Amino acid sequence: MRLVRILAAPMGGFVLLGALYLLFYPVPFEPVAYTPSPNPGRTGDFAPNESLSGMEHLIAGAGIGPEDVAEGHDGLFYAGFQDGRIVRFHPEWMKNAETFVNTGGRPLGMQFDDRSHLIVADGIKGLLSISPDGTITVLTNSVDGAAMRLVDDLDIASDGTIWFSDASQRFDLEHYILDFWEAEATGRLLTYDPQSKDTTVQVENLHFANGVALGPDDAYVLVNETRAARITRLWLKGPESGVVDTFLENLPAYPDNLSFSEEGLFWVALVGPRDGGIESLWPHPFLRKVVFRLPGDLFGAESSVSIGWVVGVDTEGKIRYNLQDPTGAFPGITSVNEYLDHLYLGSIATDSVGRIPSPASITH
């Protein structure tokens, strides 16, 4: 009995310390209550299929995480990697990619302007312009005196205005997952005017602002809210100019980048299926803190299901194409762009650029 009492005392102390840790130890975020939208899962318009199986893997081994792909006026394709490099290649006559520049940051969304400058949303450096000779210029990395945390994607209007997203005002690229634990809507959609060099916030309170794409005739602009699993629209022309509404919601996966094609479709990259674990905690801020303090292998913040997934959406917000690869051969798709009747796919989890014939072109 004496031995039991001796052991019980320190055990009781350990239990008390463990309880105090789980209940009160500081966490690096301030959680707010948030109710996730309904999740339809892989049903109906999002039913499982193998449409992406058999895709080509271009420039395999060039690096990790070709987030986005853009076609240049020189006929080459450009992709940005995790190590800061932007490489260029031709899918038909260049076996290996060559380095164009290294931004010293993390190039994410990118697009060429009408002067053949590559405009890059760099998650670390800000909004960049890269000339054909490789000269890098920072267009903007702050607004209203405050530095941007995570510039993510962009599109360029016909008048040259650059529309771009700043995913979070709370967390930088290295700590972006904490934005999902916190669940505060601090993302923004902004514009940069190349003439006046003014940076303007256009839409605030977005749930991890991500992909950006202008609609037909620049009548509106869409921005993906990754955490909310929806696409938000800002009208730019017509009687609804200035109105913010929902273009598409209740997606079964988290939308990353998106683009608008000549076929009149928005191609949306779904980076991964929604995570029921973290979403079940969003309405409960205190419980979220407790769970975050648990060892990492007891609770994950990201889905363990590896699915390659993109959807094609028409201008009415209807799903026209649902393309999946359930094998995990090309998971974590972050971008999809249509060039020359093919879809070019970027990913944070692969060492290659994916390519498949565009189903929209085949059916026309």
VEXRO-638079 format. One record per residue (C-alpha): residue in three letters; x, y, z. Coordinates in steps of 0.1 Angstrom, whole numbers, plus 2048, in hexadecimal, padded with zeros to 3 digits. Example, Ala and Ser with C-alpha at 12.3 -4.5 7.8 and 13.67 -1.06 7.14 Angstrom:
KOLTOR residuo   X   Y   Z
KOLTOR     ALA 87B 7D3 84E
KOLTOR     SER 889 7F5 847
***
This chain:
KOLTOR residuo   X   Y   Z
KOLTOR     MET 800 800 800
KOLTOR     ARG 81C 817 808
KOLTOR     LEU 82B 812 7E6
KOLTOR     VAL 80A 81A 7D6
KOLTOR     ARG 807 83A 7E9
KOLTOR     ILE 82B 844 7DF
KOLTOR     LEU 823 83D 7BA
KOLTOR     ALA 801 84E 7BB
KOLTOR     ALA 80F 86F 7C7
KOLTOR     PRO 825 876 7A9
KOLTOR     MET 80B 867 791
KOLTOR     GLY 7F1 87E 79E
KOLTOR     GLY 809 89B 799
KOLTOR     PHE 80F 891 775
KOLTOR     VAL 7E9 88E 76E
KOLTOR     LEU 7E4 8B1 77D
KOLTOR     LEU 800 8BF 768
KOLTOR     GLY 7F3 8AE 749
KOLTOR     ALA 7D0 8BC 74F
KOLTOR     LEU 7DE 8DF 754
KOLTOR     TYR 7F2 8DC 734
KOLTOR     LEU 7D4 8D1 720
KOLTOR     LEU 7BD 8EC 72E
KOLTOR     PHE 7D3 90A 731
KOLTOR     TYR 7F4 908 71E
KOLTOR     PRO 7F6 925 705
KOLTOR     VAL 7EF 91D 6E0
KOLTOR     PRO 7FB 932 6C3
KOLTOR     PHE 7D9 93D 6B7
KOLTOR     GLU 7B8 94C 6C4
KOLTOR     PRO 79C 935 6BA
KOLTOR     VAL 779 942 6B2
KOLTOR     ALA 759 92F 6AE
KOLTOR     TYR 752 926 68A
KOLTOR     THR 737 90F 67B
KOLTOR     PRO 743 8FD 65C
KOLTOR     SER 72C 8FA 63E
KOLTOR     PRO 71B 8D9 635
KOLTOR     ASN 732 8C0 625
KOLTOR     PRO 722 8AC 608
KOLTOR     GLY 740 894 607
KOLTOR     ARG 748 881 5E7
KOLTOR     THR 724 87E 5DC
KOLTOR     GLY 70F 88C 5BF
KOLTOR     ASP 723 8A4 5AA
KOLTOR     PHE 742 89B 5BE
KOLTOR     ALA 73F 875 5BB
KOLTOR     PRO 75F 860 5BB
KOLTOR     ASN 76F 85A 599
KOLTOR     GLU 791 854 589
KOLTOR     SER 791 870 56F
KOLTOR     LEU 7B3 87C 578
KOLTOR     SER 7C4 85A 577
KOLTOR     GLY 7DE 857 55C
KOLTOR     MET 7E8 87B 55C
KOLTOR     GLU 80A 885 54F
KOLTOR     HIS 824 88F 568
KOLTOR     LEU 839 8AB 559
KOLTOR     ILE 85C 8B6 565
KOLTOR     ALA 85C 89A 57F
KOLTOR     GLY 876 8A0 599
KOLTOR     ALA 879 8C5 593
KOLTOR     GLY 871 8CD 5B7
KOLTOR     ILE 856 8CB 5D2
KOLTOR     GLY 835 8DD 5D0
KOLTOR     PRO 82F 8ED 5AE
KOLTOR     GLU 812 902 5BC
KOLTOR     ASP 807 913 59B
KOLTOR     VAL 80E 912 576
KOLTOR     ALA 80D 92E 55D
KOLTOR     GLU 813 930 538
KOLTOR     GLY 82B 94B 52C
KOLTOR     HIS 82A 95F 50D
KOLTOR     ASP 849 94D 503
KOLTOR     GLY 836 92C 500
KOLTOR     LEU 846 91E 520
KOLTOR     PHE 835 914 540
KOLTOR     TYR 83F 921 562
KOLTOR     ALA 83B 911 584
KOLTOR     GLY 845 91C 5A7
KOLTOR     PHE 854 904 5C1
KOLTOR     GLN 857 901 5E6
KOLTOR     ASP 87C 90C 5E6
KOLTOR     GLY 874 92D 5D6
KOLTOR     ARG 87D 923 5B2
KOLTOR     ILE 868 92B 594
KOLTOR     VAL 870 913 578
KOLTOR     ARG 866 913 554
KOLTOR     PHE 861 8F7 53B
KOLTOR     HIS 850 8EC 51B
KOLTOR     PRO 83B 8CD 51F
KOLTOR     GLU 844 8C0 4FC
KOLTOR     TRP 869 8C8 4F5
KOLTOR     MET 879 8CE 517
KOLTOR     LYS 87F 8AF 52C
KOLTOR     ASN 88B 8C2 54A
KOLTOR     ALA 882 8E4 559
KOLTOR     GLU 89A 901 55B
KOLTOR     THR 89B 91A 577
KOLTOR     PHE 88D 93C 56E
KOLTOR     VAL 891 94E 58F
KOLTOR     ASN 891 947 5B5
KOLTOR     THR 87B 960 5C7
KOLTOR     GLY 88A 958 5E9
KOLTOR     GLY 867 952 5F5
KOLTOR     ARG 84B 93A 5EC
KOLTOR     PRO 83B 941 5C9
KOLTOR     LEU 817 937 5CA
KOLTOR     GLY 7FD 944 5B1
KOLTOR     MET 80C 954 591
KOLTOR     GLN 801 963 570
KOLTOR     PHE 810 976 553
KOLTOR     ASP 806 99A 54C
KOLTOR     ASP 804 9AA 52A
KOLTOR     ARG 829 9B5 52C
KOLTOR     SER 835 991 530
KOLTOR     HIS 83D 997 555
KOLTOR     LEU 835 97A 56C
KOLTOR     ILE 820 987 589
KOLTOR     VAL 824 970 5A7
KOLTOR     ALA 811 96D 5C8
KOLTOR     ASP 82E 964 5DE
KOLTOR     GLY 823 957 600
KOLTOR     ILE 842 966 611
KOLTOR     LYS 84D 984 5FC
KOLTOR     GLY 82C 992 5F1
KOLTOR     LEU 81F 99B 5CE
KOLTOR     LEU 83C 99A 5B5
KOLTOR     SER 842 9A3 591
KOLTOR     ILE 85E 990 57F
KOLTOR     SER 86A 99E 55D
KOLTOR     PRO 874 988 540
KOLTOR     ASP 899 98C 54A
KOLTOR     GLY 892 980 56D
KOLTOR     THR 892 9A1 57F
KOLTOR     ILE 87B 99E 59E
KOLTOR     THR 867 9BC 5AB
KOLTOR     VAL 851 9BD 5CA
KOLTOR     LEU 831 9CD 5BF
KOLTOR     THR 821 9CD 5E2
KOLTOR     ASN 825 9BB 603
KOLTOR     SER 811 9D1 61A
KOLTOR     VAL 7F0 9E4 61C
KOLTOR     ASP 7E6 A01 633
KOLTOR     GLY 808 9FE 643
KOLTOR     ALA 805 9DA 64D
KOLTOR     ALA 819 9BD 63D
KOLTOR     MET 807 9A2 62B
KOLTOR     ARG 80A 980 63A
KOLTOR     LEU 803 967 61D
KOLTOR     VAL 7FE 974 5FA
KOLTOR     ASP 7EF 956 5E9
KOLTOR     ASP 7E0 959 5C6
KOLTOR     LEU 7D7 973 5AB
KOLTOR     ASP 7C6 97B 58B
KOLTOR     ILE 7CB 999 573
KOLTOR     ALA 7AE 9AE 566
KOLTOR     SER 7AD 9BB 542
KOLTOR     ASP 7B6 9DE 54F
KOLTOR     GLY 7D5 9D0 55F
KOLTOR     THR 7C8 9D0 583
KOLTOR     ILE 7D6 9B3 597
KOLTOR     TRP 7BD 9A2 5AE
KOLTOR     PHE 7CE 98D 5C9
KOLTOR     SER 7C7 97C 5EA
KOLTOR     ASP 7D8 97F 60C
KOLTOR     ALA 7CD 95F 61D
KOLTOR     SER 7D1 969 641
KOLTOR     GLN 7D9 988 655
KOLTOR     ARG 7E3 972 673
KOLTOR     PHE 7FB 957 666
KOLTOR     ASP 817 955 64D
KOLTOR     LEU 81E 939 635
KOLTOR     GLU 832 925 64E
KOLTOR     HIS 816 925 667
KOLTOR     TYR 7F7 926 64F
KOLTOR     ILE 7E8 906 65F
KOLTOR     LEU 7E2 91B 67F
KOLTOR     ASP 7C8 92F 66B
KOLTOR     PHE 7B3 910 669
KOLTOR     TRP 7B6 90A 68E
KOLTOR     GLU 7AD 92E 696
KOLTOR     ALA 790 931 67D
KOLTOR     GLU 790 956 67D
KOLTOR     ALA 787 966 65B
KOLTOR     THR 7A4 97E 654
KOLTOR     GLY 7AB 976 62F
KOLTOR     ARG 7A8 992 615
KOLTOR     LEU 7A3 998 5F0
KOLTOR     LEU 7B8 9B6 5E4
KOLTOR     THR 7C1 9C9 5C5
KOLTOR     TYR 7E2 9D8 5B8
KOLTOR     ASP 7E1 9F4 59E
KOLTOR     PRO 800 9F3 589
KOLTOR     GLN 7FB A17 57F
KOLTOR     SER 7F5 A28 5A1
KOLTOR     LYS 807 A0C 5B4
KOLTOR     ASP 7EB A0D 5CD
KOLTOR     THR 7E2 9EE 5E1
KOLTOR     THR 7BD 9EC 5EC
KOLTOR     VAL 7AA 9D4 601
KOLTOR     GLN 78A 9CA 5EE
KOLTOR     VAL 77B 9AE 604
KOLTOR     GLU 783 9A5 628
KOLTOR     ASN 779 98B 641
KOLTOR     LEU 780 96D 62A
KOLTOR     HIS 787 94A 638
KOLTOR     PHE 7AA 945 62B
KOLTOR     ALA 7A8 958 609
KOLTOR     ASN 7B9 943 5EE
KOLTOR     GLY 7B2 93F 5C9
KOLTOR     VAL 7A8 95E 5B4
KOLTOR     ALA 798 95F 592
KOLTOR     LEU 786 97A 57E
KOLTOR     GLY 766 970 56C
KOLTOR     PRO 75C 977 548
KOLTOR     ASP 761 99B 53E
KOLTOR     ASP 76E 9A2 560
KOLTOR     ALA 74A 9A5 56C
KOLTOR     TYR 754 995 58E
KOLTOR     VAL 771 986 5A0
KOLTOR     LEU 770 965 5B4
KOLTOR     VAL 785 95D 5D2
KOLTOR     ASN 788 93B 5E2
KOLTOR     GLU 782 939 608
KOLTOR     THR 795 919 60F
KOLTOR     ARG 78B 914 633
KOLTOR     ALA 766 91C 62C
KOLTOR     ALA 766 904 60E
KOLTOR     ARG 755 91E 5F8
KOLTOR     ILE 75B 936 5DC
KOLTOR     THR 752 95B 5E2
KOLTOR     ARG 74A 974 5C7
KOLTOR     LEU 74F 99A 5C5
KOLTOR     TRP 73B 9AA 5A9
KOLTOR     LEU 74E 9C5 596
KOLTOR     LYS 735 9D0 57B
KOLTOR     GLY 710 9D4 576
KOLTOR     PRO 6F4 9DB 58F
KOLTOR     GLU 704 9C5 5AA
KOLTOR     SER 727 9D5 5A8
KOLTOR     GLY 737 9D5 5CA
KOLTOR     VAL 721 9B9 5D7
KOLTOR     VAL 732 99B 5E7
KOLTOR     ASP 71F 97A 5E5
KOLTOR     THR 725 954 5E4
KOLTOR     PHE 72D 944 5C3
KOLTOR     LEU 730 920 5CF
KOLTOR     GLU 72F 911 5F2
KOLTOR     ASN 72E 8F1 605
KOLTOR     LEU 74B 8E1 5F2
KOLTOR     PRO 756 8BF 5FE
KOLTOR     ALA 77B 8C9 5FD
KOLTOR     TYR 790 8E8 603
KOLTOR     PRO 793 8FE 5E4
KOLTOR     ASP 7B6 90C 5DD
KOLTOR     ASN 7BD 91F 5BC
KOLTOR     LEU 7A4 924 5A0
KOLTOR     SER 7A6 930 57C
KOLTOR     PHE 78E 93A 560
KOLTOR     SER 792 929 53E
KOLTOR     GLU 789 933 51A
KOLTOR     GLU 76F 918 51C
KOLTOR     GLY 75C 92D 535
KOLTOR     LEU 764 917 553
KOLTOR     PHE 773 91E 575
KOLTOR     TRP 78B 902 57D
KOLTOR     VAL 78E 8FD 5A3
KOLTOR     ALA 7AA 8EA 5B4
KOLTOR     LEU 79F 8D7 5D2
KOLTOR     VAL 7BE 8D2 5E7
KOLTOR     GLY 7AF 8B7 5FE
KOLTOR     PRO 78E 8A9 60C
KOLTOR     ARG 77F 8BC 629
KOLTOR     ASP 78C 8B1 64B
KOLTOR     GLY 770 8A7 662
KOLTOR     GLY 788 8A6 680
KOLTOR     ILE 791 8CB 681
KOLTOR     GLU 76F 8D6 674
KOLTOR     SER 75E 8C5 691
KOLTOR     LEU 772 8DB 6A8
KOLTOR     TRP 76B 8FC 697
KOLTOR     PRO 74C 904 6AC
KOLTOR     HIS 75F 8FD 6CC
KOLTOR     PRO 77C 915 6D2
KOLTOR     PHE 787 909 6F4
KOLTOR     LEU 786 8E4 6E9
KOLTOR     ARG 79B 8ED 6CB
KOLTOR     LYS 7B6 8FA 6E2
KOLTOR     VAL 7B5 8DA 6F6
KOLTOR     VAL 7B8 8C4 6D8
KOLTOR     PHE 7D4 8D9 6C9
KOLTOR     ARG 7E8 8D2 6E8
KOLTOR     LEU 7E6 8AD 6E3
KOLTOR     PRO 805 89B 6D3
KOLTOR     GLY 805 8A0 6AD
KOLTOR     ASP 800 87B 6A5
KOLTOR     LEU 7E0 87A 6B9
KOLTOR     PHE 7CD 894 6A4
KOLTOR     GLY 7D5 8A1 682
KOLTOR     ALA 7CA 8C2 673
KOLTOR     GLU 7CB 8B5 64F
KOLTOR     SER 7B8 899 63E
KOLTOR     SER 7CA 879 639
KOLTOR     VAL 7B8 872 619
KOLTOR     SER 7CD 879 5FA
KOLTOR     ILE 7B7 881 5DC
KOLTOR     GLY 7BF 894 5BD
KOLTOR     TRP 7A0 8A9 5B6
KOLTOR     VAL 795 8C6 59F
KOLTOR     VAL 773 8D2 594
KOLTOR     GLY 767 8E6 577
KOLTOR     VAL 74C 8FF 57F
KOLTOR     ASP 738 914 566
KOLTOR     THR 72F 938 56A
KOLTOR     GLU 70E 92F 57B
KOLTOR     GLY 721 91D 597
KOLTOR     LYS 717 8FA 58A
KOLTOR     ILE 730 8DD 58C
KOLTOR     ARG 737 8D2 568
KOLTOR     TYR 756 8BC 56E
KOLTOR     ASN 761 8A8 58C
KOLTOR     LEU 784 89A 587
KOLTOR     GLN 794 884 5A1
KOLTOR     ASP 7B1 86D 5A7
KOLTOR     PRO 7AB 858 5C6
KOLTOR     THR 7CC 845 5C4
KOLTOR     GLY 7E1 862 5D3
KOLTOR     ALA 7F8 863 5B5
KOLTOR     PHE 7F3 888 5B2
KOLTOR     PRO 7E5 895 5D3
KOLTOR     GLY 7E2 8B8 5E1
KOLTOR     ILE 7D9 8CA 5C1
KOLTOR     THR 7DC 8EF 5C5
KOLTOR     SER 7D6 8FD 5A2
KOLTOR     VAL 7C7 8F4 581
KOLTOR     ASN 7CB 909 562
KOLTOR     GLU 7BF 901 53E
KOLTOR     TYR 7D8 907 522
KOLTOR     LEU 7D8 8F9 4FF
KOLTOR     ASP 7BB 8E1 506
KOLTOR     HIS 7CC 8D2 525
KOLTOR     LEU 7C9 8D7 54A
KOLTOR     TYR 7EA 8DE 55C
KOLTOR     LEU 7E9 8D5 580
KOLTOR     GLY 7FE 8E2 59D
KOLTOR     SER 802 8D2 5BF
KOLTOR     ILE 813 8D9 5E1
KOLTOR     ALA 81A 8B3 5E5
KOLTOR     THR 82A 8A8 5C5
KOLTOR     ASP 84B 8AC 5B2
KOLTOR     SER 83B 8B0 590
KOLTOR     VAL 820 8C4 57C
KOLTOR     GLY 802 8B0 572
KOLTOR     ARG 7F2 8B2 54F
KOLTOR     ILE 7D2 8A3 541
KOLTOR     PRO 7BD 8AB 522
KOLTOR     SER 7A2 8C4 52C
KOLTOR     PRO 780 8B2 52D
KOLTOR     ALA 770 8D3 523
KOLTOR     SER 784 8D5 503
KOLTOR     ILE 77C 8B0 4FB
KOLTOR     THR 757 8B5 4FE
KOLTOR     HIS 756 8D4 4E8
***
